[in-house]
Amino acid sequence: MISRPSPLRYAAVVLRRACLALVLCAMACSGAPKSPIVAAAPRDPLAGPRRISIGYSLRGRNFPLPIAKVTVGGVQTLALIDTGANSHIVTGWLAKKAKLKTVSMGDVGVDHVGHSLETRRAPHPHIVIDGWGELVDTETLVTDVPDAITNLGIGMFVSAQQLATHDTPIILDLQERELRESTGAPDVAEAIRGLAKLTAKPVRACIDDDSAVPSRAFVVSGRVDGNAAELLLDTGSTRTDLLAVTPAGQALLPKTRPNNEPVVAASGLVTSGTVRGALVEIGDVHRTIDVDVLAGKLDPSCTRDGVLGMDVLSACVLVFQTNDVQVYCRETPGIGAPALAPAETTKKPD
């Protein structure tokens, strides 16, 4: 029984040929037991900080979003490192393959463009990130995704910010292709040395620790083509975009051109247009990029005008604490995330 609606998680599924980002917002029972905010199962304190390399390829072809290998319920799969997801999520196809027990708790999901989705929970998904270790075996959201995403073999979305603990910040260096635990202030200072600060203005955190699945997402303030915009930090989105229903999106609509690349949200195809060569200004970081304008609905649980995608973030270092993030970027886009290889036909995972 749902006693009050409370946002659980955020992400969006946006597919451009083979590019995607996941955003869900679930509503859950506030009476459910709270999960601890811890990133991984207990381990040897002498083992040193966790560190993994992230990849930008799928099936031997370039892919513009950060990928890691994980095991869920004993089944190995690929996971997207997705800061647009405010908690970890397992896809429905992988939950079935791993024979995870899932339960419906009345959760309602909202995808990237505000459309509703059904979500379930896996009480004990047994998630292990290769090279990182086992995560605390606690309730994790499960949702079905379109075939276009299933065919890529992506079975999970890892929320990088959820790996941070009260004692240990997380550093996600997208150009150096690395996700790691910080060893302290000198380590952070070295990671961001000489970089421009994207988060020059205070970051808005969307946090819910009162639900069974705690969530956190982060929104930055800036300008897109001269218009004020609030953008969700989203390493699961190939491109920066705006919702057409927002003031920033409305301002750009007259400049849009038809987008011939299909954009797929978790609820299906999305109508979109593109503004070529829009100036995006956030803090000390300025980029001239193509910005998509998507048809969709506003999401009141973590209000925003759109997302800041990998067309900007691929040159950045994100430093997550439990309730905050600081972002620093190289002066020019880096080579961390390669251009997407020509589209190919993919098979559904076995």
N, C-alpha and C positions, 0 to 999 in steps of 0.2 A: 504494500500500500504506500502511495506517495503522500507524505505528510506536507511537503513543501517543495516546489521546484528549486533546484540549485544547480548551477552550471558545473559539469564535471570535466569536460575536456573540449579542446579546440583543435581543429585542423581542417583542411579542405582537400578534396581530391580534384586536381586540375591536370588533365592530360593533354599535352600537345605532342602528337605523334607518340613518342615514348617518354614523355616528361610528366611528372605528377607531383602533387602536394596534397596532403590530407588534413582536413579540418572538420572536427565533429564537436558538437556540444551536447552532452547528455544531461538529462534531468533525473535526479535520483532521490531516494528516500533519506531524509536528513537523520532519521533514527538509526541508520545503518552504522555499524562500528567503523571508526576512523582507522585508516591505514597509517602506519608511521612513515615519516618522510625520511626514508633511508634509501640509498641507491643500490646497494648490493648486499648479498648475504655476508655474514661475518667471515673473516679470513685471517690469515697469519699477518700480524701487524708489521713483521719484518720483511714482508714480500715487496714493499716499495709501492710507489704510486702506480695506479692502473694507466695503461696507455695502449691505444690501438691505432692502426693505420686505417683510414677510410679510403674507399675506392670510388672511381668514376667510370665504371664499365659494367655492362650486363652482357653475358654470353659472348665475351670477347669484343664487344663493340662499345664505343664511347657512349657515356651517359652523363648528363649534366647535373645530376643530383648525387649527394653523398650516400654511399652504400656500405653496409657492414654485414658480416655473416653472423647469424644467430641460430640458436637451437631452441625450439618451442615444443614442449612435451616430447622431447626426444627426436624431433624431426628438424633437420637442418633446413634453413631457408635464408633468403636475403631480406635485409631490413633497411628501410630508408631512415637516415638520421634526420629527423624532421622537427625543427623548432616550432613549426606551426601547429604541431600536435601538443596539446598541453598535458597529456598523459600518454603512456604507452598504449598501443592498440594492436590486436591480433586480427588478421583478416579471417573472414568466415571460412574460406576454402582451406586455410591452414589449420584452423581449429578442428575442422572435420577430419582432415588427414591425420592430425595428431591425436584424434579421438578425445579431445578435451571435453570435459563436462562443462556445459554452459547453462546459465539460468537467466530467465527474464525477470528483471526487477522493475519493469515499467519505465526503463530509461528511454528517452527520446533523443535522437541525434539530430544535429543540424549541420549540413555540409557547407562547403566553401561559399555557396551563393544563397544560404538561408533556407534550403529545402530540408524537410524532415526525413530522418532515417531511423530504422529500427536498430537498436543496439542490445547486446546481451553482455553477460559477465562470465568470465572463466575464473572460478575461485582459486585454482591452483595450476597456472599455465606452465610452471617450471621453465623459466626463460634463462638462457645462458648466452651472453655475448662473447663470441669467439675472441680469445686473447684478453678479455676483460674479466669475465667470471660470471657467476650466478647472481641474478637479481633476487631481491626478496620475493618469495613466492606468495604474492598477495593478489587480490582481485584485480583483474585486467579486463578492459573493455574489448569486445569482439563485434565486428560489423562486417557485413558483406560489401564487396567492392565490385565495380563493373568488370566484365571479362577483359577489357583493355588493360586493366591493372593486374588481374590474375595472370594473364598471359606473359607478363614480364617476370613472373616468379617471385614477386615481392609479397612476403607473407606477414610482415610486421612493420610497424612504424615506431621507432625508438625516439622518445621525447628527450632530447639531450639535456634540457634543464632539469628533468626529473632525476638525473644522475648526481646532481649536486647535493651535498649534505651540509648541515650547519657548520661542520668543521672543515670541509674540503670543497673548494670551488672547482668547477669544471672548465677547461679551456678547449674550445672547438676552433681549430685553425684550419679553415677551409682551403686555403691555398697550399699550405704545407701538408694537407691531407692527414690530419692528426686529431684525435680526440683523447684527452688525457685529464687526469687529476692534477690540480696545481699543488706544488710543494710549498707555496707561500707567496708573500708579497714580492720578494725579489724575482721569483719565477714569472709572475704576472708582468712585472715591469719589463723583463727581458722580452717576453712574448709580444708586447705592444710597442716596444721601443721604435720610434721614428714613424709611427702610424698616425693617421688623422682620426680624430675622435668623431664617430658617428653619433654617439649618445651624448652630445654636448648638452642637450636639454634633458630634464628628468624623464626617465622611462616610466610608462604607466604599466603596472603589473595587474593582471587579472588572475586572482588567486582564490581557490576554494579548498580549504583544509577541513571543512565540516562534513564532507561527503565520504562515502566508502572508497572512492577513487579520487584522491587529491589531485588538483590541477593547478597549473600555472602557465600563463602565456604573457608575452611582453609586446607592448605597442609603443612605437616611436613617433615623434612629431616632426613634420617637415613640410616641404612644398613640392608639388608636382606640376610642372609647367606654370609656376607662379601661383598655384592654388594651395591653400593650407590643406594638409592631409594627415590623418592618423593611420599608420601602417603597422600591421602585425609582422614581426620578424619571422620569416618562413623559409627555412632551407629546403622545404619540400615543394616549393614552387619555382618553376624554371624562370618565370618572368614576374616582374612587378605588375600589379594590377589594381584597378579601382572598381568599386561597385557603381553601376550607372545611377542608382537611386540616391547616392550621396551628393552633397554639393560639389565636391571635387570631381566626381564622375560626371555630373551634369555639365560642369564647365568644359570638360574635354570632349563631350559627345559630338559637338559640331566638327571637331577635327579628326574624328575617327574614320578609318578606312575599313572595309570588310576584311575579316580575318579568315583566310582560307584554310588555316590549320584547325582541326577539330579540337575543341576544348570540352573535356568530359569531367563533370563533377560526380560525386558518389551517387547522386540521384539521376545522372544521365547527361546528355549533351547540353551545353550552355551557349547561348547566343553571345557573341563577342565582337568587338571591333578593336582596332589598334591605332594608337597615336604614334606616328613615327618621330623619332628624335625629340622626345620630351625631356626637359631638364628636371632631374630629381635632385633636390637639395635637402640633406638631412645632416644637421650639425655641421661639421667641417668637411663633409663628404659631398661632392657634386658629381653627378653622372648624367650623360645624355644617352638615353636608351629608348627603346620602343616600350610603350606602356599599354597594356590591354585594358579595356573597359568592358566589364561583364554585366549581363542582366542578372538580377538577383534581388534578395530581400535583406533588410537590415537584421542584424543579430544583436539583441539588447544585452546579452549576457557578457559580452566583451566588445563594446562598440568600437568600430574602426571604419575607415573609408576603403581599405583594401589591404594588400600585403606587400611587403618588401621581399623580393625573391632573390634567387641566386644570380641574376644578372648584375646585382650589386654586391651581394653577400659573399660571392665566390672569392673576393679579394680581402676578406675580413677575418678578424679574430674575435670570437664571442667568449666572454668570461662570465659564466653563470655562478651566482650564489643562489641560495634557496629562494629568495624573494626579490632578486634584482639581476640585471645583466648590464654589462658594459661592452660596447662594440667599437672596435678600432679597425680602420681599413687602410690598405695600401693606396697610394695616390692614383694608380691606374689599375684596372681590373687584372686579376692574376690569371695564371694558367692552371689553377687547381682544378677547376671544373671544365672539361673539354667540351667543344661543340658536339652536338648530337650527331651521330653517324646517320646515314640515310636509313629511313624506316625499313623494317623487314618484317616478314610474317613470323609470328612467334606462336609457340604451342602452349597449351595449358599445362601447368605442372602436373607430374604424375600423381 
